[in-house]
Amino acid sequence: MAAMLFAFAVSCLHADPLPSWNSTAPKKAIMEFVEKVTTSGSAEYVQPSDRIAVFDNDGTLWSEQPAYFQLFFAIDRIKALAPKHPEWQTEEPFASLLKGDVKAALAGGDKALFDIVMATHAGLTTEEFEKVVTEWMATAKHPQSGKPFNSMVYQPMLELLAYLRANQFKTFIVSGGGIEFMRPWAEKTYGIPPEQVVGSSGGLKYEVRDGTPVLVKTPELVLNDDNVGKPVGIQRHIGRRPIAAFGNSDGDYQMLEWTTAGNGPRFGLIVHHTDAEREYAYDRDSHIGKLSKGLDAAKTKGWTVVSMKEDWNTIYPSP
């Protein structure tokens, strides 16, 4: 019996930490990088305190089509709040949203999106907003797959997060999505606690309501944690330059560029959406998660590109 238990323990130690990854170049590159930065005595050994890995969320850790999932949350909030705002029946972008015409609502570009988010997020205390997000996440379903949004996370990336943490990496989300939107569910979904979530941030103000001190969300944008904002967000929230960065779109370009430009061993990875059958296929011409500049630069900058179709044998976790 002792011999059997020993053999089982040895097999567990040598079990494949990334079983949903095919045995192709990206998996090999990941494991070689982790091995060299964690092997004591290696010329490229990195102290655990400096093993910082940052991950985009939309399109990198979970799906992002046909629209960012936070937008679906905001649309549902618009519908729920509409009875208190009769002016929305004629005021854009709200009028189009209430008619179900998302395309027309977003025709106003960034301003329309900002108006939608601010109208549905501002005025609540942080505790109230967390409750609203948590309740929505527990019941909302993706309009095409019919699955809960938080079940549309990528199994290979869940394995990668666990693998890095097992090797004393500290994993962070660095996303263009709202920081207060992601924090309520990121730990349960990804094992990433709220203090390791970096995202776009609105204003906050301190108030005392009914004798209780609270923080209230205000309608202003403090940090747009996308594109050039990502390195800024990392410096503000983390205070260390990461040694590994993972993204999927041109919105992650500067995060990848800044991370891999540092001294010592560095790793950058792009998730390329190439699987129309199991997920979605898109890159240069997509209005969501456009990937063009990053795809062109990957080879010269030494970034690993993952083809979801070729390099992942599984997309989503089993129910």
Backbone bond lengths (Angstrom), bond angles and torsions (degrees), N, CA, C in turn:
res aa  C-N    CA-C-N  psi(-1)  N-CA   C-N-CA  omega(-1)  CA-C   N-CA-C  phi
1 M - - - 1.467 - - 1.527 111.01 -
2 A 1.342 116.07 -43.91 1.462 120.03 179.66 1.522 110.71 -60.07
3 A 1.332 115.58 -40.13 1.463 119.64 179.99 1.526 110.96 -65.19
4 M 1.342 116.36 -38.25 1.459 120.64 179.57 1.529 110.89 -66.60
5 L 1.334 116.37 -42.01 1.459 120.15 178.94 1.518 111.08 -64.47
6 F 1.340 115.76 -39.25 1.467 119.76 178.55 1.524 110.43 -63.76
7 A 1.330 115.83 -43.12 1.463 119.95 180.00 1.524 110.86 -63.65
8 F 1.358 115.83 -38.96 1.467 119.76 178.92 1.526 110.49 -64.98
9 A 1.339 115.97 -42.42 1.464 120.15 179.88 1.519 110.72 -62.58
10 V 1.326 116.62 -42.08 1.465 120.62 179.44 1.524 110.46 -63.87
11 S 1.349 116.00 -41.24 1.467 119.21 -179.64 1.519 110.96 -64.78
12 C 1.345 117.14 -35.61 1.466 120.55 178.39 1.519 110.71 -66.40
13 L 1.336 115.40 -40.08 1.455 119.84 179.96 1.521 111.14 -62.73
14 H 1.339 115.65 -32.00 1.456 120.03 -176.90 1.528 112.36 -102.24
15 A 1.326 117.23 10.31 1.460 120.26 178.85 1.525 109.52 -65.73
16 D 1.310 115.42 149.58 1.465 121.11 179.73 1.529 108.84 -65.75
17 P 1.334 118.88 118.70 1.468 120.29 -179.58 1.526 112.99 -76.24
18 L 1.339 116.48 -13.09 1.467 120.83 -177.17 1.530 110.10 -128.62
19 P 1.326 117.78 62.39 1.470 119.93 -173.93 1.520 114.91 -67.37
20 S 1.332 118.49 -21.68 1.466 120.59 179.76 1.527 112.63 -85.69
21 W 1.324 115.71 -0.85 1.459 121.54 176.22 1.528 108.57 -98.14
22 N 1.318 116.41 129.96 1.460 119.42 174.31 1.527 109.66 -68.70
23 S 1.313 115.64 159.32 1.473 120.73 -178.97 1.523 109.90 -80.24
24 T 1.320 114.83 66.83 1.460 122.03 -179.72 1.526 109.06 -118.55
25 A 1.318 116.28 -177.36 1.466 121.37 -173.05 1.533 114.47 -57.00
26 P 1.341 120.55 -42.33 1.468 119.18 -178.78 1.528 113.59 -60.49
27 K 1.322 117.22 -43.81 1.468 120.27 178.98 1.522 110.10 -61.86
28 K 1.314 116.54 -43.63 1.461 120.98 178.99 1.524 110.79 -61.47
29 A 1.333 116.68 -42.31 1.466 120.87 -178.93 1.530 111.12 -64.01
30 I 1.332 116.51 -42.38 1.467 120.73 178.90 1.523 110.58 -60.49
31 M 1.319 116.27 -50.31 1.461 120.48 -174.49 1.525 111.65 -68.68
32 E 1.317 117.00 -35.04 1.467 119.97 177.13 1.523 110.64 -66.96
33 F 1.331 116.66 -39.99 1.463 120.08 178.37 1.524 110.76 -63.25
34 V 1.328 116.23 -48.30 1.464 120.06 -178.84 1.523 110.68 -61.74
35 E 1.313 116.50 -40.96 1.466 119.53 -179.15 1.526 111.63 -62.99
36 K 1.328 117.32 -43.98 1.464 118.77 -175.09 1.526 112.69 -72.42
37 V 1.342 117.77 -30.27 1.469 118.07 -178.91 1.525 112.36 -86.80
38 T 1.335 117.32 -9.70 1.467 120.17 -179.26 1.519 113.43 -111.28
39 T 1.320 117.56 -3.49 1.463 121.11 -179.51 1.522 110.04 -85.54
40 S 1.320 116.29 109.75 1.459 121.04 -179.08 1.527 110.16 -60.74
41 G 1.317 115.81 134.38 1.457 120.41 -178.30 1.514 113.08 94.11
42 S 1.340 116.67 -14.48 1.457 120.82 178.05 1.525 109.73 -70.01
43 A 1.324 115.98 147.38 1.465 120.33 178.45 1.525 111.30 -63.79
44 E 1.332 116.93 -21.11 1.461 121.14 -178.44 1.530 112.22 -110.06
45 Y 1.316 116.12 19.03 1.466 121.02 178.27 1.526 110.19 -62.31
46 V 1.328 116.29 137.46 1.464 122.47 178.64 1.527 108.51 -120.48
47 Q 1.315 116.19 130.06 1.459 120.40 178.35 1.531 110.07 -59.17
48 P 1.337 117.92 143.83 1.471 120.17 179.98 1.524 113.90 -52.61
49 S 1.320 117.75 -34.52 1.467 120.00 -178.49 1.524 112.43 -64.53
50 D 1.336 117.05 -22.25 1.463 121.06 -179.76 1.528 112.93 -100.39
51 R 1.307 117.08 3.25 1.469 120.28 -179.91 1.532 109.40 -84.54
52 I 1.310 114.55 77.12 1.462 122.02 -179.36 1.528 108.72 -104.32
53 A 1.329 116.36 126.26 1.465 121.87 177.02 1.521 108.91 -122.70
54 V 1.330 116.56 131.39 1.465 121.35 -177.61 1.527 110.12 -117.03
55 F 1.322 115.02 139.78 1.456 122.14 -176.46 1.522 110.64 -127.89
56 D 1.314 116.28 127.69 1.457 119.82 164.65 1.526 107.15 -63.59
57 N 1.326 117.14 160.11 1.468 119.76 179.82 1.527 112.26 -103.56
58 D 1.336 117.30 -64.80 1.465 120.73 -175.98 1.524 111.16 -64.29
59 G 1.326 116.25 118.26 1.457 121.21 179.02 1.513 114.18 83.89
60 T 1.338 117.11 -7.75 1.465 121.23 178.21 1.519 110.96 -112.72
61 L 1.323 116.77 -43.86 1.462 120.94 177.79 1.527 112.08 -105.42
62 W 1.332 116.76 -28.79 1.468 120.31 174.22 1.523 108.77 -143.77
63 S 1.323 116.48 169.89 1.466 121.16 -176.08 1.525 111.14 -66.83
64 E 1.330 115.35 163.39 1.464 120.04 -178.48 1.530 112.66 -139.91
65 Q 1.310 117.33 9.66 1.461 120.98 -179.53 1.530 110.15 -110.00
66 P 1.319 119.53 151.23 1.470 128.10 1.80 1.527 113.39 -82.42
67 A 1.349 116.48 -0.02 1.462 121.66 175.47 1.521 107.30 -156.92
68 Y 1.323 116.21 160.41 1.461 119.73 177.40 1.528 109.47 -57.32
69 F 1.317 116.42 137.92 1.461 120.31 -174.31 1.527 112.32 -63.28
70 Q 1.323 117.14 -29.52 1.462 118.75 177.93 1.524 111.28 -65.24
71 L 1.328 117.17 -27.73 1.459 119.84 177.01 1.527 110.33 -66.44
72 F 1.333 117.01 -39.49 1.467 119.36 177.04 1.530 110.56 -62.42
73 F 1.325 116.01 -37.60 1.464 120.24 175.33 1.528 110.31 -60.93
74 A 1.330 116.30 -46.42 1.461 120.81 -178.54 1.529 111.12 -64.10
75 I 1.333 116.81 -38.79 1.469 120.35 178.93 1.527 110.45 -63.45
76 D 1.322 116.16 -43.86 1.466 119.55 178.16 1.524 111.19 -63.27
77 R 1.327 116.56 -35.41 1.464 120.31 177.63 1.533 110.82 -67.91
78 I 1.336 116.61 -39.32 1.471 120.39 177.77 1.527 109.80 -58.80
79 K 1.320 116.08 -45.34 1.466 120.43 -179.63 1.527 111.12 -63.50
80 A 1.335 116.34 -40.14 1.463 120.03 -178.56 1.523 111.78 -70.04
81 L 1.329 116.82 -33.45 1.463 121.22 -176.83 1.527 113.19 -89.82
82 A 1.328 117.50 -11.49 1.467 121.92 -173.93 1.530 114.34 -53.68
83 P 1.345 119.67 -40.37 1.475 118.65 -179.94 1.532 113.51 -58.82
84 K 1.321 117.10 -24.91 1.466 120.86 179.30 1.528 111.91 -88.43
85 H 1.339 115.98 -4.87 1.465 120.32 -176.96 1.534 110.20 -133.39
86 P 1.321 118.16 73.88 1.471 120.43 -179.57 1.526 112.91 -60.29
87 E 1.336 116.72 -23.51 1.469 119.96 179.82 1.528 112.00 -65.42
88 W 1.326 117.14 -21.29 1.462 120.67 -179.50 1.531 112.25 -67.59
89 Q 1.320 117.46 -18.23 1.465 120.21 -179.61 1.527 111.95 -63.66
90 T 1.332 116.35 -24.04 1.472 120.09 -178.94 1.527 112.64 -123.20
91 E 1.298 117.11 -5.05 1.467 121.48 -175.47 1.525 110.43 -101.01
92 E 1.344 115.56 127.11 1.464 119.92 178.35 1.532 110.26 -86.13
93 P 1.325 116.83 149.15 1.470 129.00 8.40 1.527 114.05 -87.98
94 F 1.339 116.03 3.30 1.463 120.50 -172.63 1.528 112.60 -67.78
95 A 1.338 116.87 -38.16 1.463 120.00 -178.18 1.525 110.92 -59.79
96 S 1.326 116.56 -43.76 1.468 119.86 179.80 1.524 111.30 -66.84
97 L 1.325 116.89 -39.59 1.467 119.75 178.58 1.518 111.12 -61.60
98 L 1.320 116.49 -42.32 1.465 120.37 -178.87 1.528 111.87 -68.10
99 K 1.336 116.38 -21.43 1.470 120.93 175.73 1.527 111.31 -88.91
100 G 1.340 116.16 -4.12 1.460 120.15 -179.85 1.509 114.12 85.99
101 D 1.330 117.58 10.95 1.460 121.44 -178.33 1.532 109.59 -100.68
102 V 1.330 115.57 82.07 1.462 121.08 -176.60 1.525 110.85 -65.77
103 K 1.331 116.60 -38.63 1.464 120.41 -178.83 1.523 111.26 -59.54
104 A 1.328 116.69 -44.83 1.467 120.46 179.06 1.525 110.76 -66.48
105 A 1.328 116.12 -37.43 1.466 120.12 -179.61 1.520 111.27 -63.28
106 L 1.329 116.04 -36.87 1.463 120.19 -177.08 1.524 113.02 -89.69
107 A 1.330 116.34 1.59 1.468 119.56 178.81 1.523 111.14 -63.28
108 G 1.326 115.85 -20.03 1.464 120.48 178.42 1.511 113.92 -78.05
109 G 1.331 117.25 2.29 1.465 121.22 175.40 1.517 113.82 71.21
110 D 1.334 114.92 -147.26 1.462 120.76 -174.89 1.527 112.11 -61.35
111 K 1.338 116.70 -34.51 1.468 118.99 -179.47 1.523 110.85 -64.62
112 A 1.332 116.61 -41.69 1.459 120.08 179.22 1.524 110.51 -63.05
113 L 1.330 116.01 -43.88 1.463 120.09 179.47 1.521 110.62 -63.65
114 F 1.329 116.06 -41.57 1.466 120.58 178.62 1.528 110.50 -61.79
115 D 1.332 116.68 -43.97 1.467 120.70 -179.85 1.527 111.33 -62.07
116 I 1.331 116.05 -40.19 1.467 120.61 179.93 1.525 110.51 -64.37
117 V 1.324 115.64 -48.48 1.467 120.07 -177.59 1.525 110.93 -64.90
118 M 1.319 116.71 -45.48 1.460 119.23 -177.63 1.531 111.83 -65.25
119 A 1.327 116.46 -39.03 1.465 119.88 -178.99 1.518 112.02 -65.61
120 T 1.320 116.48 -28.13 1.465 119.97 -175.87 1.520 113.04 -99.96
121 H 1.324 117.51 -12.12 1.464 120.69 -176.44 1.526 113.14 -109.84
122 A 1.325 117.18 -36.48 1.465 120.96 -172.36 1.527 111.94 -72.65
123 G 1.337 114.70 153.31 1.458 121.27 176.34 1.511 114.42 93.74
124 L 1.325 116.48 -20.19 1.461 120.38 178.82 1.524 110.31 -86.83
125 T 1.324 116.12 150.20 1.460 118.60 170.20 1.527 107.83 -73.11
126 T 1.314 116.79 162.52 1.464 119.54 179.79 1.528 110.83 -61.67
127 E 1.336 117.36 -35.42 1.467 120.08 178.12 1.526 111.19 -67.92
128 E 1.332 116.87 -40.80 1.466 120.52 178.46 1.520 110.80 -64.01
129 F 1.328 115.78 -42.36 1.460 119.47 -178.92 1.525 110.82 -66.44
130 E 1.313 117.09 -40.82 1.469 120.61 177.53 1.528 110.57 -58.97
131 K 1.325 116.97 -41.58 1.465 121.41 179.67 1.529 110.94 -64.39
132 V 1.333 116.76 -42.87 1.463 121.03 179.94 1.528 110.55 -62.96
133 V 1.331 116.64 -45.02 1.466 121.08 -179.90 1.526 110.55 -64.05
134 T 1.316 116.98 -44.82 1.465 121.45 -178.36 1.525 111.21 -61.86
135 E 1.328 116.68 -42.99 1.465 120.51 179.43 1.525 111.04 -66.64
136 W 1.323 116.67 -40.23 1.468 120.14 178.70 1.523 110.65 -64.46
137 M 1.325 117.02 -45.39 1.462 121.05 -177.73 1.527 111.42 -63.12
138 A 1.318 116.97 -28.60 1.466 121.03 -178.23 1.523 112.65 -75.51
139 T 1.333 117.23 -18.30 1.471 119.47 -173.95 1.526 114.61 -125.12
140 A 1.319 118.21 -24.03 1.472 121.03 -172.90 1.525 111.35 -70.80
141 K 1.327 115.31 147.19 1.463 121.76 -179.78 1.532 110.01 -124.82
142 H 1.321 115.29 146.59 1.457 121.52 177.36 1.531 109.29 -64.82
143 P 1.342 118.63 135.54 1.472 120.71 -173.79 1.523 114.59 -66.68
144 Q 1.321 118.17 -20.73 1.463 120.34 -179.13 1.525 112.75 -104.17
145 S 1.323 117.35 -46.04 1.468 119.95 -176.91 1.522 112.50 -83.74
146 G 1.337 116.44 -24.74 1.457 120.28 -175.81 1.518 113.23 76.39
147 K 1.331 116.94 4.60 1.464 121.27 -179.18 1.532 110.32 -88.95
148 P 1.334 116.96 155.23 1.469 118.72 170.33 1.532 108.95 -58.43
149 F 1.315 116.63 142.07 1.465 119.72 -177.43 1.527 111.92 -57.57
150 N 1.338 116.62 -40.94 1.463 118.25 -176.27 1.523 113.41 -79.10
151 S 1.336 117.38 5.01 1.468 119.72 170.66 1.524 110.60 -96.63
152 M 1.337 116.22 -6.96 1.464 120.29 -179.50 1.528 110.95 -95.37
153 V 1.325 113.92 41.28 1.462 121.59 173.83 1.524 107.48 -92.85
154 Y 1.313 116.26 158.58 1.461 120.08 -175.50 1.529 110.87 -90.55
155 Q 1.321 115.65 118.59 1.457 120.74 179.56 1.531 112.45 -56.58
156 P 1.336 119.65 -42.68 1.470 118.70 178.32 1.528 113.11 -60.13
157 M 1.330 117.04 -33.99 1.459 119.56 -179.65 1.528 111.35 -76.64
158 L 1.331 117.33 -32.50 1.468 119.86 173.68 1.526 109.63 -61.37
159 E 1.324 116.13 -41.46 1.466 120.48 177.93 1.526 111.03 -64.97
160 L 1.325 115.95 -39.71 1.461 120.00 179.82 1.529 111.11 -65.07
161 L 1.329 117.06 -43.48 1.462 120.35 177.02 1.528 110.87 -57.80
162 A 1.327 116.16 -46.33 1.466 120.55 -179.16 1.526 110.94 -65.10
163 Y 1.320 116.48 -39.96 1.470 121.64 179.77 1.527 111.00 -62.88
164 L 1.314 116.37 -44.20 1.462 119.71 179.20 1.526 111.03 -65.40
165 R 1.321 116.91 -43.66 1.466 119.11 179.89 1.526 111.52 -65.10
166 A 1.328 116.68 -34.61 1.469 120.14 176.82 1.520 111.24 -64.66
167 N 1.333 116.06 -20.76 1.464 121.50 178.22 1.531 111.48 -106.15
168 Q 1.329 115.06 28.03 1.467 123.49 172.28 1.530 113.85 64.71
169 F 1.328 116.11 30.49 1.457 120.20 168.76 1.526 107.93 -87.38
170 K 1.317 115.89 149.22 1.454 121.67 171.09 1.521 106.46 -103.50
171 T 1.328 116.93 122.63 1.461 121.34 -173.66 1.525 110.87 -103.16
172 F 1.329 115.44 135.24 1.461 122.88 -178.82 1.525 109.78 -126.55
173 I 1.321 116.23 146.93 1.460 121.57 165.35 1.521 107.22 -91.31
174 V 1.336 116.77 132.58 1.468 122.36 173.33 1.525 105.95 -130.78
175 S 1.320 116.01 99.09 1.462 121.44 -167.73 1.516 112.25 -129.80
176 G 1.328 114.89 152.85 1.456 120.06 172.20 1.516 112.02 -72.70
177 G 1.330 116.69 -13.96 1.460 121.18 177.29 1.518 111.62 -67.62
178 G 1.317 115.78 165.08 1.456 120.61 -177.68 1.518 112.55 -68.29
179 I 1.315 116.15 132.21 1.460 120.75 -177.55 1.529 111.24 -62.73
180 E 1.333 116.91 -39.96 1.465 120.18 -178.93 1.527 111.55 -76.11
181 F 1.334 117.40 -21.06 1.459 120.74 175.47 1.525 110.98 -74.26
182 M 1.327 117.66 -37.17 1.466 121.20 -175.42 1.528 113.84 -83.43
183 R 1.304 117.04 -33.79 1.462 120.00 -172.88 1.531 114.99 -59.21
184 P 1.334 120.36 -36.35 1.467 118.87 -176.78 1.526 115.10 -63.28
185 W 1.340 118.05 -26.12 1.461 119.44 -174.13 1.527 114.44 -122.71
186 A 1.328 118.29 -5.17 1.473 120.80 -174.34 1.529 112.76 -64.81
187 E 1.327 117.29 -36.51 1.469 118.69 -177.33 1.525 111.11 -68.96
188 K 1.329 116.32 -44.81 1.465 119.73 179.48 1.526 111.31 -66.09
189 T 1.315 116.99 -35.90 1.464 121.46 -175.53 1.518 112.88 -82.48
190 Y 1.335 117.04 -43.65 1.462 121.59 -173.14 1.528 114.76 -116.19
191 G 1.329 116.88 -9.89 1.456 118.97 -173.06 1.517 112.53 77.23
192 I 1.331 116.78 18.90 1.467 121.96 -179.81 1.527 108.38 -108.17
193 P 1.331 118.32 113.98 1.467 121.01 -175.77 1.523 112.20 -70.94
194 P 1.329 117.58 162.68 1.472 121.37 -175.47 1.521 114.33 -54.46
195 E 1.332 116.57 -37.21 1.467 119.06 -177.57 1.521 112.91 -71.85
196 Q 1.341 117.54 -7.48 1.458 121.34 177.21 1.535 111.44 -110.11
197 V 1.322 115.26 22.64 1.466 121.60 175.55 1.523 108.45 -110.80
198 V 1.330 115.97 122.63 1.463 122.89 177.16 1.525 106.82 -116.38
199 G 1.321 116.73 130.25 1.458 119.30 -178.68 1.513 111.34 -156.81
200 S 1.316 115.45 179.24 1.460 119.94 176.66 1.528 108.84 -61.82
201 S 1.325 115.25 138.39 1.463 119.82 -170.64 1.518 111.53 -126.41
202 G 1.318 115.34 131.49 1.449 121.21 172.09 1.517 110.04 -90.91
203 G 1.320 115.46 -179.32 1.453 119.61 -179.43 1.521 112.17 -76.68
204 L 1.316 115.09 157.32 1.462 122.63 175.11 1.519 108.35 -135.89
205 K 1.322 116.17 143.96 1.463 118.99 173.53 1.523 109.32 -135.87
206 Y 1.310 114.37 149.05 1.464 121.72 -179.09 1.521 109.32 -88.07
207 E 1.329 115.60 131.15 1.461 121.25 176.49 1.522 109.28 -139.50
208 V 1.311 115.57 162.47 1.461 121.43 169.70 1.518 106.79 -115.20
209 R 1.329 116.22 112.42 1.461 122.10 -179.15 1.523 109.47 -111.59
210 D 1.310 115.71 121.24 1.468 121.37 -179.07 1.525 111.49 52.26
211 G 1.337 114.80 39.80 1.453 120.12 176.88 1.517 114.86 82.40
212 T 1.343 116.90 1.07 1.466 120.51 -177.77 1.525 110.65 -112.93
213 P 1.336 118.21 125.47 1.468 120.30 176.30 1.531 110.47 -67.71
214 V 1.325 116.56 132.52 1.465 121.42 -179.91 1.521 109.61 -140.78
215 L 1.331 115.31 162.97 1.457 122.34 170.17 1.522 107.57 -109.07
216 V 1.334 116.55 129.70 1.459 122.03 -175.34 1.525 109.46 -113.46
217 K 1.331 116.14 133.86 1.458 121.50 178.23 1.526 109.83 -74.15
218 T 1.331 116.28 132.94 1.462 121.61 -178.13 1.534 110.14 -116.24
219 P 1.352 117.51 154.91 1.475 121.28 -174.27 1.527 113.81 -81.15
220 E 1.306 116.03 68.00 1.463 120.73 175.83 1.520 108.67 -147.71
221 L 1.310 116.46 152.20 1.459 121.88 179.00 1.522 108.98 -100.87
222 V 1.322 116.11 117.16 1.462 121.65 -179.09 1.522 110.89 -92.07
223 L 1.335 116.96 -41.11 1.464 121.35 178.52 1.517 109.62 -141.92
224 N 1.329 116.33 122.13 1.459 121.58 170.57 1.526 106.51 -92.28
225 D 1.320 116.35 97.83 1.464 121.66 -171.79 1.528 111.03 -84.02
226 D 1.319 114.96 60.96 1.457 121.52 179.87 1.521 107.71 -144.04
227 N 1.333 116.32 155.05 1.460 120.94 179.72 1.536 110.25 53.27
228 V 1.342 117.27 -123.30 1.467 120.17 -178.16 1.521 112.30 -66.79
229 G 1.324 117.17 -16.23 1.462 120.17 179.20 1.516 113.70 -73.80
230 K 1.325 117.48 -19.84 1.473 119.12 -176.65 1.529 113.06 -67.11
231 P 1.334 119.82 -49.24 1.468 118.04 175.38 1.529 112.45 -59.48
232 V 1.331 116.69 -34.89 1.469 120.50 177.70 1.526 109.80 -63.86
233 G 1.330 116.23 -45.89 1.458 120.56 178.76 1.518 112.17 -61.76
234 I 1.328 116.43 -39.74 1.467 120.78 178.60 1.524 110.34 -62.09
235 Q 1.323 116.43 -46.91 1.461 119.49 -178.84 1.527 111.34 -64.37
236 R 1.323 116.81 -41.34 1.464 120.47 -178.45 1.524 112.42 -67.10
237 H 1.325 116.57 -41.62 1.460 120.31 -172.57 1.526 113.67 -94.92
238 I 1.328 117.21 -33.83 1.463 120.55 -173.43 1.524 111.47 -102.86
239 G 1.329 116.65 -45.02 1.461 120.25 177.45 1.512 114.80 80.73
240 R 1.319 117.80 6.24 1.463 122.82 174.72 1.523 107.94 -134.91
241 R 1.330 116.23 142.31 1.461 118.83 174.37 1.526 108.42 -74.99
242 P 1.327 118.41 128.24 1.471 120.17 -179.94 1.526 111.18 -64.74
243 I 1.328 115.48 160.64 1.466 119.35 172.26 1.527 110.76 -104.37
244 A 1.335 116.90 -7.72 1.462 120.70 178.26 1.522 109.33 -145.15
245 A 1.334 115.84 137.24 1.465 121.17 -179.99 1.519 109.45 -137.09
246 F 1.337 115.24 142.20 1.462 121.68 -175.50 1.528 108.83 -132.90
247 G 1.335 116.48 125.58 1.454 120.83 -179.58 1.511 111.02 -146.22
248 N 1.336 116.23 -171.06 1.464 119.36 179.99 1.521 113.63 -145.71
249 S 1.329 117.26 -6.51 1.461 118.45 -173.67 1.520 110.76 -140.04
250 D 1.327 115.18 174.40 1.462 119.77 177.22 1.523 111.77 -66.52
251 G 1.320 117.17 -17.50 1.461 120.43 173.88 1.513 112.64 -67.18
252 D 1.339 116.19 -15.34 1.467 121.67 179.13 1.528 112.07 -100.57
253 Y 1.326 116.60 -0.67 1.464 120.86 -172.74 1.528 112.31 -55.81
254 Q 1.325 116.75 -50.96 1.466 119.55 -176.19 1.528 111.89 -67.06
255 M 1.319 117.56 -33.17 1.464 120.53 176.49 1.526 110.38 -64.26
256 L 1.327 116.29 -44.91 1.460 120.73 177.67 1.529 110.86 -65.12
257 E 1.325 115.88 -43.41 1.460 120.80 -178.00 1.524 110.97 -63.22
258 W 1.331 116.77 -46.42 1.462 121.28 -177.63 1.528 110.94 -67.52
259 T 1.318 116.15 -40.90 1.463 120.25 179.83 1.518 111.23 -62.64
260 T 1.320 116.85 -49.22 1.465 120.33 -173.48 1.519 113.47 -80.40
261 A 1.333 117.61 -6.83 1.465 120.64 177.43 1.525 112.20 -85.23
262 G 1.323 117.68 -6.53 1.456 120.90 -178.41 1.518 112.49 -73.15
263 N 1.317 115.76 170.77 1.460 121.37 178.68 1.522 111.11 -75.32
264 G 1.322 116.07 155.71 1.455 120.56 176.85 1.515 112.28 80.02
265 P 1.333 117.12 -173.73 1.467 121.07 -178.35 1.519 111.55 -65.72
266 R 1.323 115.71 137.19 1.463 122.34 -176.94 1.524 108.98 -138.96
267 F 1.334 115.34 154.67 1.463 119.11 -179.76 1.517 109.65 -143.59
268 G 1.326 116.18 129.71 1.457 122.06 175.61 1.519 109.44 -126.96
269 L 1.321 117.09 139.52 1.464 120.99 -178.00 1.523 110.32 -139.90
270 I 1.326 115.13 137.82 1.464 122.50 177.27 1.521 109.05 -117.32
271 V 1.327 116.25 127.03 1.462 121.61 173.05 1.526 107.60 -86.26
272 H 1.330 116.34 116.23 1.463 122.14 -178.40 1.527 108.85 -100.71
273 H 1.313 116.37 120.87 1.467 121.73 -176.83 1.526 109.95 -80.87
274 T 1.323 115.30 99.08 1.465 121.58 -174.20 1.525 112.88 -121.74
275 D 1.334 117.17 6.94 1.463 120.26 -171.49 1.529 111.09 -115.14
276 A 1.329 116.05 87.52 1.464 120.82 -178.77 1.517 112.17 -69.68
277 E 1.318 117.53 -23.35 1.463 120.75 -177.33 1.525 111.73 -78.84
278 R 1.314 117.36 -46.08 1.466 120.22 -176.16 1.526 113.43 -94.31
279 E 1.349 116.58 -20.29 1.465 119.76 178.62 1.521 108.49 -145.56
280 Y 1.322 118.16 -108.18 1.462 122.97 177.44 1.527 108.10 -142.24
281 A 1.325 116.14 153.59 1.464 120.96 175.11 1.527 108.14 -119.80
282 Y 1.324 116.38 120.78 1.465 120.73 -178.70 1.516 109.27 -166.26
283 D 1.323 116.04 155.70 1.463 120.94 172.57 1.528 110.67 -162.07
284 R 1.337 117.51 -93.02 1.466 121.10 -167.66 1.526 115.04 -65.50
285 D 1.313 118.03 -31.22 1.464 120.40 -173.71 1.523 113.73 -105.13
286 S 1.312 116.97 7.31 1.459 119.81 -176.39 1.527 111.45 -80.10
287 H 1.335 116.04 141.24 1.465 119.90 175.34 1.522 110.68 -82.55
288 I 1.334 117.04 -14.25 1.462 123.19 175.17 1.526 107.66 -118.55
289 G 1.322 117.17 126.56 1.460 120.25 176.97 1.517 114.00 65.86
290 K 1.322 117.43 37.79 1.464 120.29 179.99 1.528 110.79 -58.70
291 L 1.326 115.39 131.67 1.464 121.40 178.34 1.520 108.72 -128.64
292 S 1.311 116.72 104.75 1.459 122.08 179.19 1.527 110.15 -135.90
293 K 1.321 115.64 -62.19 1.463 121.06 -179.50 1.528 111.17 -59.41
294 G 1.320 116.48 -43.97 1.460 120.66 -179.38 1.514 112.38 -65.91
295 L 1.327 116.29 -37.19 1.461 120.70 179.35 1.524 110.44 -66.21
296 D 1.331 116.12 -40.12 1.462 120.49 179.11 1.526 111.93 -68.28
297 A 1.329 116.80 -34.82 1.465 120.94 -174.60 1.522 113.88 -86.70
298 A 1.323 117.09 -15.81 1.466 120.69 -171.28 1.524 113.24 -55.12
299 K 1.313 117.00 -44.43 1.464 119.79 -175.71 1.521 111.59 -66.65
300 T 1.330 116.92 -47.13 1.464 119.64 -177.48 1.523 111.88 -69.59
301 K 1.326 117.47 -28.61 1.461 120.77 -179.20 1.526 112.63 -92.09
302 G 1.329 116.64 -3.57 1.457 119.99 177.00 1.512 114.73 77.48
303 W 1.340 117.15 22.80 1.459 120.25 179.28 1.527 110.05 -84.46
304 T 1.300 116.15 142.10 1.461 122.32 177.07 1.528 109.23 -82.46
305 V 1.323 116.89 132.56 1.469 121.57 177.62 1.523 108.41 -110.58
306 V 1.322 115.61 124.03 1.460 122.39 179.43 1.522 109.20 -98.76
307 S 1.310 117.12 122.77 1.461 121.34 170.90 1.525 107.37 -89.34
308 M 1.324 116.55 116.98 1.460 119.24 -179.00 1.530 111.10 -58.72
309 K 1.326 116.39 -36.02 1.462 120.68 -177.98 1.520 111.78 -70.36
310 E 1.329 116.77 -41.19 1.457 120.68 -173.67 1.529 113.81 -92.71
311 D 1.321 117.01 -29.56 1.465 119.78 -169.69 1.522 115.02 -105.25
312 W 1.336 117.57 -12.16 1.463 120.48 178.61 1.525 109.77 -115.99
313 N 1.322 117.12 127.84 1.466 119.83 176.47 1.525 111.68 -89.39
314 T 1.321 116.59 -10.46 1.467 122.96 177.45 1.519 107.88 -139.02
315 I 1.323 117.10 144.20 1.464 120.24 176.43 1.523 110.46 -103.75
316 Y 1.328 116.56 -61.79 1.459 121.09 -176.04 1.528 111.04 -106.15
317 P 1.332 117.45 154.49 1.469 120.07 176.55 1.524 110.96 -62.17
318 S 1.317 115.83 153.69 1.464 120.12 175.37 1.523 109.07 -67.63
319 P 1.340 117.56 143.29 1.477 120.80 -179.62 1.527 111.43 -58.28
